[in-house]
Amino acid sequence: MKFEIAKEVFEQLPNGYFGVVAVRGMDNTKEIPQLEAMLQENIAVCAQDFAGIKVKNADDIVPYREAFKAMGINPNRYMCSIEALLDRIAKGKGFPHINAIVDMGNAVSIRYHLPIGAHDMATIAEALTVRHAQEGDTFIPFGNGALETPEEGEVIYVSDGQVRTRRWTWRQSEIGKITEDTTDVLFPIDGFTDLNRDKVEEAAKELAALAEQFFGVTASVGFIDKDHRVFEVK
């Protein structure tokens, strides 16, 4: 399978930079206390960093809000996933342990202040694509809400007409969520070539290293920009 970004998306987001970590063969049925502890440690650091600060005004978050505006998305109504996550932590709500794979992704996301998704590759037939919504695309909200139809032209993560994330990095679907049965995961990391490229690359490498350390697997890492729009998953 492959992960790809449509060229039309880069017309709206010319400085887009996507890290991708693909991992196969993980056992997500076991508890990994070290990952849960890492998550809680990163949450504690983040809570201190954002004490008394409005997350939406933070240097790491403003570029995502501006990108949302460029895509025609109101960031006050639909927050980027990393803004929503950090805002929750800044308000003292913490973040719960879910399972080992999700803990790992969230720990890295919080540490680097980057939106990091997690998609079960077993539910992706040929490709996970970031493109504009088309007629026939459908979305099932996380938690099995009512079936939704994305707005025409909305930037989405999608596989075979099944939308996996609406409004770029706003909300993931019930389809493709990470469960105890998940073994193969694609982690996309969304950033910008001129603003946080180094962080995207560091986060991708750390995520791959953690997967290899705690799950005993081999991870593959790649990066996508407007000149290199496809990553082939091994």
Residue frames as qw, qx, qy, qz and C-alpha x, y, z in Angstrom:
[[0.000, 0.887, 0.462, 0.000, 0.00, 0.00, 0.00],
 [0.429, 0.271, -0.012, 0.862, 1.01, 3.63, -0.19],
 [0.149, -0.771, -0.386, 0.485, 0.48, 6.98, 1.50],
 [0.387, 0.297, 0.366, 0.792, 0.10, 9.92, -0.86],
 [0.019, 0.631, 0.292, -0.718, -0.79, 13.60, -0.91],
 [0.496, 0.691, 0.478, 0.220, -2.73, 14.96, -3.90],
 [0.437, 0.153, 0.103, 0.880, -0.98, 17.78, -5.75],
 [0.156, -0.708, -0.351, -0.592, -4.08, 19.96, -5.32],
 [0.626, -0.707, -0.280, 0.172, -3.55, 19.91, -1.55],
 [0.608, -0.250, 0.038, 0.752, -0.10, 21.40, -2.04],
 [0.157, 0.554, 0.316, 0.754, -1.67, 24.25, -4.01],
 [0.440, -0.807, -0.195, -0.341, -3.32, 25.28, -0.72],
 [0.692, -0.684, 0.217, 0.080, -0.44, 24.13, 1.45],
 [0.664, 0.668, -0.310, 0.134, 2.75, 24.59, -0.60],
 [0.057, 0.626, -0.671, 0.394, 4.96, 24.33, 2.49],
 [0.893, -0.277, 0.096, -0.341, 3.31, 21.14, 3.72],
 [0.279, 0.493, -0.814, 0.128, 5.67, 18.49, 5.05],
 [0.882, -0.244, -0.002, -0.404, 4.43, 15.06, 6.08],
 [0.055, -0.434, 0.891, -0.120, 6.40, 12.50, 8.02],
 [0.879, -0.045, -0.189, -0.435, 5.16, 8.91, 7.86],
 [0.160, -0.404, 0.879, -0.194, 6.05, 5.92, 10.00],
 [0.834, 0.036, -0.332, -0.440, 4.80, 2.50, 8.93],
 [0.204, -0.398, 0.844, -0.297, 5.02, -0.42, 11.35],
 [0.797, -0.008, -0.444, -0.409, 3.91, -4.02, 10.86],
 [0.718, -0.008, -0.680, 0.149, 3.63, -6.91, 13.31],
 [0.089, -0.379, 0.515, -0.763, 3.00, -5.16, 16.63],
 [0.405, -0.376, -0.830, 0.078, 1.26, -6.94, 19.50],
 [0.161, -0.421, 0.081, -0.889, -1.19, -4.45, 20.96],
 [0.709, -0.451, -0.484, -0.243, -2.79, -6.86, 23.43],
 [0.691, -0.270, -0.432, 0.513, -0.18, -6.35, 26.12],
 [0.226, -0.971, -0.078, 0.028, 0.33, -3.47, 28.51],
 [0.676, 0.294, -0.172, 0.653, 3.65, -1.61, 28.21],
 [0.412, -0.802, -0.309, 0.304, 4.09, 0.40, 31.43],
 [0.472, -0.278, 0.165, 0.820, 7.12, 2.27, 30.06],
 [0.113, 0.373, 0.499, 0.774, 5.04, 3.80, 27.26],
 [0.320, -0.786, -0.502, -0.168, 2.24, 4.75, 29.62],
 [0.529, -0.633, -0.140, 0.547, 4.78, 6.35, 31.96],
 [0.371, -0.002, 0.321, 0.871, 6.35, 8.24, 29.04],
 [0.060, -0.632, -0.548, -0.545, 2.93, 9.55, 28.06],
 [0.437, -0.818, -0.365, 0.082, 2.23, 10.82, 31.57],
 [0.544, -0.416, 0.046, 0.727, 5.70, 12.40, 31.84],
 [0.243, 0.214, 0.418, 0.849, 5.21, 14.28, 28.57],
 [0.225, -0.754, -0.528, -0.320, 1.77, 15.40, 29.70],
 [0.520, -0.719, -0.244, 0.392, 3.26, 16.80, 32.91],
 [0.438, -0.199, 0.219, 0.849, 5.95, 18.71, 31.02],
 [0.069, 0.457, 0.542, 0.702, 3.39, 20.06, 28.58],
 [0.337, -0.802, -0.492, -0.031, 1.12, 21.21, 31.42],
 [0.482, -0.608, -0.053, 0.629, 4.02, 23.23, 32.83],
 [0.356, 0.031, 0.413, 0.838, 5.00, 24.66, 29.43],
 [0.080, -0.493, -0.531, -0.685, 1.49, 25.95, 28.76],
 [0.309, -0.593, -0.597, 0.442, 0.64, 27.15, 32.25],
 [0.037, -0.726, -0.193, 0.659, -1.00, 30.55, 31.90],
 [0.000, -0.333, 0.546, 0.769, -0.68, 30.51, 28.10],
 [0.737, 0.414, 0.222, -0.487, -3.48, 30.27, 25.57],
 [0.672, -0.060, 0.667, 0.315, -2.56, 27.30, 23.39],
 [0.564, 0.708, 0.406, 0.124, -4.04, 28.86, 20.26],
 [0.125, 0.979, -0.158, -0.007, -1.48, 31.68, 20.49],
 [0.695, -0.483, 0.451, 0.283, 1.55, 29.40, 20.94],
 [0.129, 0.657, -0.549, -0.501, 4.26, 29.55, 18.28],
 [0.179, -0.115, 0.956, 0.203, 3.88, 25.85, 17.51],
 [0.317, 0.487, 0.790, -0.195, 0.11, 26.12, 17.00],
 [0.241, 0.691, 0.029, -0.681, -0.36, 29.37, 15.06],
 [0.101, 0.351, -0.715, -0.596, 0.93, 27.85, 11.77],
 [0.068, 0.252, 0.961, 0.092, -1.73, 25.14, 11.92],
 [0.191, 0.678, 0.512, -0.492, -4.46, 27.69, 12.53],
 [0.180, 0.629, -0.295, -0.697, -3.22, 29.70, 9.55],
 [0.020, 0.130, -0.902, -0.411, -3.12, 26.55, 7.41],
 [0.182, 0.473, 0.840, -0.196, -6.68, 25.73, 8.40],
 [0.233, 0.725, 0.171, -0.626, -7.74, 29.20, 7.26],
 [0.108, 0.474, -0.619, -0.617, -5.92, 28.70, 3.94],
 [0.012, -0.092, -0.971, -0.222, -7.92, 25.49, 3.47],
 [0.411, -0.342, -0.348, -0.770, -11.19, 27.25, 4.23],
 [0.616, -0.393, -0.673, 0.116, -11.53, 25.70, 7.70],
 [0.280, -0.802, 0.086, -0.520, -12.49, 27.86, 10.69],
 [0.505, 0.195, -0.723, 0.429, -9.87, 26.97, 13.37],
 [0.276, -0.240, 0.466, -0.806, -12.07, 28.38, 16.12],
 [0.824, -0.008, 0.043, -0.565, -14.81, 25.89, 15.26],
 [0.988, 0.114, -0.094, 0.040, -12.64, 22.99, 14.13],
 [0.300, -0.828, 0.470, 0.058, -9.36, 22.82, 16.03],
 [0.561, 0.488, -0.669, 0.022, -6.34, 21.01, 14.68],
 [0.871, -0.289, -0.397, -0.011, -5.91, 17.77, 16.65],
 [0.607, 0.043, -0.421, 0.672, -2.68, 18.91, 18.30],
 [0.123, -0.391, 0.143, -0.901, -4.25, 22.19, 19.43],
 [0.737, -0.409, -0.226, -0.488, -7.19, 20.30, 20.92],
 [0.853, -0.142, -0.436, 0.251, -4.85, 17.86, 22.66],
 [0.424, 0.150, -0.358, 0.818, -2.56, 20.52, 24.12],
 [0.317, -0.446, -0.012, -0.837, -5.52, 22.68, 25.12],
 [0.822, -0.387, -0.356, -0.219, -6.99, 19.77, 27.04],
 [0.748, -0.097, -0.403, 0.518, -3.70, 19.28, 28.88],
 [0.182, 0.325, -0.178, 0.911, -3.24, 23.00, 29.55],
 [0.521, -0.463, -0.090, -0.711, -6.67, 23.03, 31.21],
 [0.283, -0.388, 0.758, -0.442, -5.55, 20.27, 33.57],
 [0.872, 0.077, 0.072, -0.479, -7.64, 17.50, 32.03],
 [0.465, -0.386, 0.783, 0.144, -4.67, 15.27, 31.24],
 [0.640, 0.342, -0.481, -0.492, -5.08, 12.46, 28.74],
 [0.855, -0.244, 0.362, -0.279, -6.09, 8.85, 29.41],
 [0.221, -0.319, 0.893, 0.228, -4.20, 5.64, 28.78],
 [0.763, 0.293, -0.086, -0.569, -5.88, 3.84, 25.87],
 [0.985, 0.025, 0.127, 0.116, -3.58, 1.10, 24.63],
 [0.657, -0.421, 0.274, 0.562, 0.16, 0.74, 24.01],
 [0.479, 0.343, 0.449, 0.672, 0.19, 1.83, 20.37],
 [0.032, -0.876, -0.322, -0.359, -2.01, 4.86, 21.02],
 [0.550, -0.789, -0.004, 0.274, 0.03, 5.79, 24.11],
 [0.653, -0.143, 0.324, 0.670, 3.20, 5.70, 22.01],
 [0.297, 0.556, 0.425, 0.649, 1.79, 7.96, 19.30],
 [0.247, -0.911, -0.261, -0.200, 0.28, 10.41, 21.79],
 [0.652, -0.614, 0.038, 0.444, 3.49, 10.60, 23.82],
 [0.525, 0.027, 0.347, 0.777, 5.49, 11.63, 20.75],
 [0.081, 0.723, 0.457, 0.511, 2.76, 13.99, 19.54],
 [0.405, -0.893, -0.195, 0.021, 2.68, 15.80, 22.88],
 [0.666, -0.435, 0.135, 0.591, 6.47, 15.97, 23.18],
 [0.395, 0.025, 0.406, 0.824, 6.95, 17.60, 19.77],
 [0.260, 0.552, 0.274, -0.743, 3.66, 19.54, 19.64],
 [0.190, 0.238, -0.678, -0.669, 2.78, 17.88, 16.33],
 [0.807, 0.120, 0.156, -0.556, -0.43, 16.31, 15.01],
 [0.050, 0.306, -0.937, -0.160, 0.19, 12.58, 14.66],
 [0.808, 0.018, -0.074, -0.585, -2.51, 10.26, 13.38],
 [0.260, -0.254, 0.931, -0.030, -2.68, 6.48, 13.69],
 [0.738, 0.260, -0.158, -0.603, -4.44, 4.33, 11.08],
 [0.722, -0.125, 0.679, -0.049, -4.91, 0.56, 11.11],
 [0.152, 0.450, -0.651, -0.592, -3.39, -0.58, 7.82],
 [0.218, 0.154, 0.963, 0.046, -5.56, -3.70, 7.78],
 [0.317, 0.692, 0.553, -0.339, -8.49, -1.40, 6.90],
 [0.197, 0.756, -0.263, -0.566, -6.66, 0.28, 4.00],
 [0.895, 0.342, 0.285, -0.012, -6.93, -1.54, 0.68],
 [0.744, 0.444, 0.104, 0.488, -4.42, 0.19, -1.60],
 [0.355, 0.343, -0.125, 0.861, -3.72, 3.70, -0.39],
 [0.230, -0.765, -0.437, 0.414, -4.33, 6.29, 2.29],
 [0.372, 0.436, 0.286, 0.768, -4.63, 9.59, 0.46],
 [0.082, -0.601, -0.311, 0.732, -4.84, 13.22, 1.52],
 [0.137, 0.268, 0.570, 0.764, -7.05, 14.95, -1.04],
 [0.341, 0.000, 0.107, -0.934, -10.16, 17.08, -1.42],
 [0.465, 0.219, 0.780, -0.358, -13.50, 15.45, -0.69],
 [0.210, 0.063, -0.670, -0.709, -15.49, 14.14, -3.62],
 [0.738, -0.073, -0.048, -0.669, -19.05, 13.03, -4.17],
 [0.885, -0.001, -0.450, -0.115, -19.57, 9.61, -2.60],
 [0.347, 0.290, -0.675, 0.583, -17.05, 10.05, 0.24],
 [0.646, -0.620, -0.295, -0.335, -18.47, 9.13, 3.66],
 [0.175, 0.436, -0.627, 0.621, -17.30, 9.49, 7.25],
 [0.704, -0.518, -0.477, -0.092, -18.21, 7.60, 10.44],
 [0.128, -0.802, 0.342, -0.473, -17.19, 9.71, 13.47],
 [0.312, 0.223, -0.829, 0.407, -15.06, 8.17, 16.19],
 [0.269, 0.050, 0.683, -0.677, -17.47, 6.47, 18.60],
 [0.101, 0.324, 0.900, 0.272, -19.84, 5.29, 15.86],
 [0.228, 0.464, 0.255, -0.817, -21.82, 8.49, 15.36],
 [0.648, 0.615, 0.378, -0.244, -24.20, 9.09, 12.48],
 [0.664, 0.216, 0.431, 0.572, -22.79, 8.73, 8.96],
 [0.008, 0.818, 0.023, -0.575, -21.56, 12.08, 7.64],
 [0.680, 0.570, 0.273, 0.372, -20.83, 13.47, 4.19],
 [0.453, -0.379, 0.031, 0.806, -17.79, 15.79, 4.03],
 [0.274, 0.840, 0.101, -0.458, -18.20, 19.19, 2.46],
 [0.782, 0.547, 0.150, 0.257, -17.18, 19.33, -1.17],
 [0.398, 0.761, -0.245, 0.450, -13.54, 20.37, -1.45],
 [0.604, -0.736, 0.253, -0.173, -12.79, 19.64, 2.21],
 [0.340, 0.566, -0.742, 0.116, -9.25, 18.33, 2.78],
 [0.882, -0.292, 0.169, -0.328, -9.51, 14.77, 4.06],
 [0.125, -0.375, 0.916, 0.064, -7.56, 11.60, 4.74],
 [0.809, 0.213, 0.111, -0.537, -9.39, 8.91, 2.76],
 [0.161, -0.247, 0.928, 0.230, -9.14, 5.31, 1.57],
 [0.035, -0.242, -0.901, -0.358, -11.51, 3.98, -1.10],
 [0.281, -0.539, -0.393, -0.690, -14.11, 6.64, -0.36],
 [0.644, -0.622, -0.431, 0.113, -14.03, 6.01, 3.39],
 [0.085, 0.817, -0.220, 0.527, -12.90, 9.22, 5.07],
 [0.737, -0.186, -0.510, 0.403, -10.43, 8.54, 7.88],
 [0.315, -0.435, -0.299, 0.789, -9.87, 12.14, 9.02],
 [0.197, 0.845, 0.446, 0.220, -12.07, 15.14, 8.29],
 [0.007, -0.992, 0.028, -0.119, -10.91, 18.73, 7.86],
 [0.418, 0.663, -0.555, 0.280, -7.25, 17.75, 7.45],
 [0.405, 0.124, -0.792, 0.440, -6.25, 16.96, 11.05],
 [0.433, -0.388, 0.138, -0.802, -9.47, 17.72, 12.90],
 [0.712, -0.178, 0.479, -0.481, -11.20, 14.41, 13.66],
 [0.086, 0.263, -0.930, -0.244, -10.49, 10.76, 12.92],
 [0.707, -0.057, -0.385, -0.590, -13.01, 8.08, 11.96],
 [0.812, -0.270, 0.422, -0.299, -14.27, 5.01, 13.73],
 [0.937, 0.340, 0.013, 0.079, -12.96, 3.08, 10.73],
 [0.634, 0.535, -0.322, 0.456, -9.26, 2.42, 11.10],
 [0.395, -0.792, 0.292, -0.363, -9.04, 3.18, 14.82],
 [0.347, 0.418, -0.800, 0.254, -6.37, 1.40, 16.83],
 [0.827, -0.384, 0.022, -0.410, -7.66, -1.52, 18.91],
 [0.621, -0.471, 0.626, -0.025, -6.18, -4.55, 20.67],
 [0.854, 0.280, 0.431, 0.085, -6.50, -6.43, 17.38],
 [0.406, 0.898, -0.163, -0.045, -4.38, -3.89, 15.48],
 [0.846, -0.238, 0.237, 0.414, -0.95, -5.08, 14.35],
 [0.521, 0.227, 0.323, 0.757, -0.04, -2.83, 11.39],
 [0.068, -0.868, -0.336, 0.358, -0.14, 0.95, 11.77],
 [0.447, 0.487, 0.183, 0.728, 0.52, 3.98, 9.60],
 [0.312, -0.725, -0.302, 0.535, 1.42, 7.12, 11.56],
 [0.389, 0.662, 0.205, 0.607, 1.23, 10.36, 9.52],
 [0.405, -0.564, -0.238, 0.679, 2.86, 13.45, 11.02],
 [0.318, 0.806, 0.370, 0.334, 1.71, 16.79, 9.64],
 [0.415, -0.652, -0.033, 0.634, 3.99, 19.80, 9.51],
 [0.370, 0.924, 0.041, -0.086, 5.66, 22.46, 7.38],
 [0.812, 0.323, -0.062, 0.482, 8.92, 22.57, 5.41],
 [0.292, 0.590, -0.158, 0.736, 9.85, 26.05, 6.60],
 [0.439, -0.660, 0.127, -0.596, 8.51, 26.04, 10.16],
 [0.660, -0.465, 0.517, -0.285, 8.96, 22.69, 11.90],
 [0.795, 0.397, -0.440, -0.132, 10.58, 20.30, 9.43],
 [0.232, 0.440, -0.786, 0.368, 13.23, 19.35, 11.98],
 [0.488, -0.155, 0.602, -0.613, 10.60, 18.47, 14.56],
 [0.873, 0.234, -0.053, -0.425, 8.67, 16.34, 12.06],
 [0.671, 0.438, -0.595, 0.067, 11.83, 14.40, 11.23],
 [0.002, -0.367, 0.771, -0.520, 12.85, 13.99, 14.88],
 [0.669, -0.050, 0.402, -0.623, 9.36, 12.84, 15.85],
 [0.872, 0.299, -0.255, -0.293, 9.24, 10.29, 13.03],
 [0.506, 0.423, -0.711, 0.244, 12.61, 8.85, 13.99],
 [0.222, -0.274, 0.705, -0.615, 11.70, 8.68, 17.68],
 [0.796, 0.061, 0.177, -0.576, 8.36, 7.02, 16.93],
 [0.815, 0.351, -0.450, -0.105, 10.08, 4.42, 14.77],
 [0.271, 0.414, -0.758, 0.424, 12.70, 3.78, 17.45],
 [0.475, -0.187, 0.553, -0.659, 10.07, 3.35, 20.16],
 [0.885, 0.169, -0.067, -0.429, 8.11, 0.89, 18.00],
 [0.701, 0.389, -0.588, 0.106, 11.26, -1.14, 17.42],
 [0.041, 0.394, -0.721, 0.569, 12.29, -1.01, 21.07],
 [0.464, -0.085, 0.590, -0.655, 8.99, -1.96, 22.66],
 [0.842, 0.263, 0.166, -0.442, 7.36, -4.10, 19.98],
 [0.578, -0.291, 0.709, 0.280, 10.41, -5.83, 18.51],
 [0.654, 0.621, 0.426, 0.064, 9.56, -4.84, 14.93],
 [0.423, -0.079, 0.305, 0.850, 11.18, -2.95, 12.08],
 [0.225, 0.811, 0.368, -0.394, 9.63, 0.41, 11.21],
 [0.498, 0.319, 0.380, 0.711, 9.94, 2.25, 7.90],
 [0.100, -0.739, -0.230, 0.626, 10.13, 6.05, 7.79],
 [0.420, 0.387, 0.459, 0.681, 9.54, 8.50, 4.95],
 [0.029, -0.561, -0.213, 0.799, 8.79, 12.15, 4.26],
 [0.358, 0.597, 0.627, 0.350, 6.49, 13.84, 1.77],
 [0.021, -0.562, -0.055, 0.825, 6.55, 17.34, 0.29],
 [0.559, 0.656, 0.107, -0.496, 5.24, 18.94, -2.89],
 [0.370, 0.631, -0.615, -0.295, 8.04, 17.42, -4.95],
 [0.249, 0.133, -0.958, 0.051, 7.78, 13.92, -3.46],
 [0.561, -0.198, 0.056, -0.802, 4.11, 13.13, -2.90],
 [0.912, -0.081, -0.280, -0.288, 4.08, 9.35, -2.43],
 [0.221, -0.527, 0.786, -0.236, 5.48, 7.00, 0.20],
 [0.764, 0.071, -0.583, -0.265, 5.43, 3.28, -0.61],
 [0.644, -0.515, 0.431, -0.366, 4.81, 1.21, 2.50],
 [0.253, 0.393, -0.882, -0.055, 7.01, -1.86, 2.73]]
